[in-house]
Amino acid sequence: MEYSREALMEAVSAQMPAKRWQHTLGVMATSVELAERYGADPAVAETAAILHDVAKYWPVDKQRAIIEENGLSAELLLYDKSLWHAEVGAFVAERDYGITNPEVLGAIRYHTSGRVGMTKLEKIVCLADYIEPGRSFPGVEEIRRLARVSLEEGLVTGFDSTISLLVQKRQIIFPLTVLSRNDLVRILEEKS
């Protein structure tokens, strides 16, 4: 059974602190705005945005169990736990909320890392997660400015920001993020 928009919002908001729900509302609004700007379905973008952080506040043991018991990307378990909720969230969106649209599931799954060959919807939700109005970090205004010009330009700058921060903190970088960034740079080079 697929949930109505209101029931989905109620179910998801109950699983996170109020501050994170405010972030989700920002991602929803920004996803709709980007979908309208770049010719994607705003309702589909909003659904993906509602669910993008559904598993973010689940205990890591529960997230690990879902990954292991359901044959999800075991490679994720080798990297930062903050990446796990995206893969788990896509699984939960399908299992618990009846989401079957592969584009919505992909947008949830890749909103933290990106992937090579991102769909327009995946780009929209990933970028909206970076630039929603509640976000405040060095460089966010530049990413917002670029998002008005190009999904790819905004995402490359967002990924560059994330990668730079991880390098400064001497943390491990999830390889898919680097591959995603490089793929987007290639796309931009081909367009120029």
RAZITA-V547194 format. One record per residue. PHI is phi as a letter, one per 40 degrees, with the letter a starting at -180 (none if undefined). Layout:
BEGIN
phi={PHI/PHI}
END
This chain:
BEGIN
phi={none/c/c/c/d/c/c/c/c/c/c/c/c/c/b/a/c/d/c/c/c/c/c/c/c/c/c/d/c/c/c/c/c/c/c/c/c/b/g/b/c/c/c/c/c/c/c/c/c/d/c/d/b/d/b/d/b/c/d/c/c/c/c/d/c/c/c/c/c/b/g/c/c/c/d/d/c/c/b/d/c/c/c/c/c/c/c/c/c/c/c/c/d/c/c/c/b/g/c/b/c/c/c/c/c/c/c/c/c/b/c/c/b/g/a/c/g/d/c/d/c/c/c/c/c/c/c/c/c/c/b/d/d/c/c/a/a/d/g/c/c/c/c/c/c/c/c/c/b/a/d/c/c/c/c/d/c/c/c/d/c/c/c/c/c/c/c/d/c/f/b/c/b/c/d/c/c/c/c/c/d/c/c/c/c/c/d/c/c/c/c/c}
END
